[in-house]
Amino acid sequence: MPPVAARQLWDEVDLLIGIGSRLEMPYLNWANKFMQYEQKPSGGPKLLRIDIDPAQMDIFQPDQAVVADSAQACRLILEQLETAAEPDHKRLDDIATAKAVAWQAIQKVQPQLSYLNVIRQVLPRDGIYVPEVSQMGFATWIGGFPVLQPRSFIEGGYQGNLGYGFATALGAKVANPDRPVVSVCGDGGFMFGAQELITAAEHNIALVTLVFNNSTYTNVRRDQLLGYGGRFSGSEITSPDFVRMAESCGVEAWRVDSPAALKPVLEKALAADRPVLIEVMSERGSEASPWEFIHMHQRLGHSAAQQ
Ligand SMILES: Cc1ncc(C[n+]2csc(CCOP(=O)(O)OP(=O)(O)O)c2C)c(N)n1
């Protein structure tokens, strides 16, 4: 379930099962106090963690630790559940409602959600989507990009390291030459590994790369705006002309400046059997902040006073 939808139901959860997860979203971003490592979480539902790494159970202690291959452990749990209980139709309805409410609410994170909606429309179900930490990446975290089948979504996760996305997406395409692969980066992050354009050209790696160019490290600039009175330092960057840069490396490139313009260009890029870069232009500071959907101390529509 996407995290914003899951947050709607969190207060009624009796047992949380964490599968190969550090559970950062519920305990770091939803709880009113920060996650304490090397202890049991205080309050909240009972916690069962499944992880192949025993050290994880000391780092964040569950009520019940299951050190196991997650596929095996999940299969056993499912077998028990199938015989133990009738499906709870009321609960299934609540889940469907929470998903619909969350999906509607996050649409205000624009223009990122409109761009994600275009990518989702154009990329086939088995296409692999590789976002990097950026405004588009954060919009993905909050559930803005429905993942339709296993092994079709790769991202930096907890590490959130800039420079990871483009190189990783190249590897994903080499490993899956028959599946479309789309890499999405901000201009700042893309520049950490931009030289790999030459690798893409040399080996004809038919990856489609979207670079969102707003000449900004946006979340750093936003922090400086909101927390430091707009005293910007190092967050407003000078980016190259990515079309000319890609072309100089032997990679075909196009430029767009709206979600509507992206659609036909992305279709054309995915049909081309060669590396393509699409530069997406946007104004500095024009992206809506996604943070209210990440640090969700309350459900949607609930103020702190109602808690
Ligand atoms: C190696 C590394 N350095 C710094 C950061 C902190 N950081 C996270 S997002 C970000 C800004 C990213 O800017 P850009 O790639 O241009 O994307 P935008 O947010 O503007 O869409 C920074 C500096 C990080 N995650 N990884």
The ligand as a Tripos MOL2 file, in Angstrom:
@<TRIPOS>MOLECULE
LIG
   26    27     1     0     0
SMALL
NO_CHARGES

@<TRIPOS>ATOM
      1 C1         25.7100   12.2690   -2.3250 C.3       1 LIG1
      2 C2         24.5950   13.1370   -1.7910 C.ar      1 LIG1
      3 N1         24.8530   14.4160   -1.4650 N.ar      1 LIG1
      4 C3         23.8710   15.2020   -0.9720 C.ar      1 LIG1
      5 C4         22.6050   14.7100   -0.8000 C.ar      1 LIG1
      6 C5         21.5030   15.5800   -0.2030 C.3       1 LIG1
      7 N2         20.5060   15.9110   -1.2320 N.ar      1 LIG1
      8 C6         19.3680   15.1890   -1.3860 C.ar      1 LIG1
      9 S1         18.4080   15.7610   -2.6410 S.2       1 LIG1
     10 C7         19.5140   17.0010   -2.9720 C.ar      1 LIG1
     11 C8         19.2480   17.9840   -4.0810 C.3       1 LIG1
     12 C9         19.0120   17.3180   -5.3870 C.3       1 LIG1
     13 O1         18.9710   18.2770   -6.4010 O.3       1 LIG1
     14 P1         18.6220   17.8610   -7.8880 P.3       1 LIG1
     15 O2         19.2830   16.5790   -8.2390 O.co2     1 LIG1
     16 O3         18.8960   19.0160   -8.7730 O.co2     1 LIG1
     17 O4         17.0590   17.5740   -7.8160 O.3       1 LIG1
     18 P2         15.8550   18.5740   -7.4250 P.3       1 LIG1
     19 O5         15.6080   18.3700   -5.9580 O.co2     1 LIG1
     20 O6         16.2410   19.9530   -7.7650 O.co2     1 LIG1
     21 O7         14.6890   18.0510   -8.2130 O.co2     1 LIG1
     22 C10        20.6190   16.9550   -2.1130 C.ar      1 LIG1
     23 C11        21.7760   17.8760   -2.1510 C.3       1 LIG1
     24 C12        22.3870   13.3610   -1.1450 C.ar      1 LIG1
     25 N3         21.1840   12.8110   -1.0020 N.pl3     1 LIG1
     26 N4         23.3880   12.6040   -1.6480 N.ar      1 LIG1
@<TRIPOS>BOND
     1     1     2 1
     2     2     3 ar
     3     2    26 ar
     4     3     4 ar
     5     4     5 ar
     6     5     6 1
     7     5    24 ar
     8     6     7 1
     9     7     8 ar
    10     7    22 ar
    11     8     9 ar
    12     9    10 ar
    13    10    11 1
    14    10    22 ar
    15    11    12 1
    16    12    13 1
    17    13    14 1
    18    14    15 2
    19    14    16 1
    20    14    17 1
    21    17    18 1
    22    18    19 2
    23    18    20 1
    24    18    21 1
    25    22    23 1
    26    24    25 1
    27    24    26 ar
@<TRIPOS>SUBSTRUCTURE
     1 LIG1         1 GROUP 0 **** ****
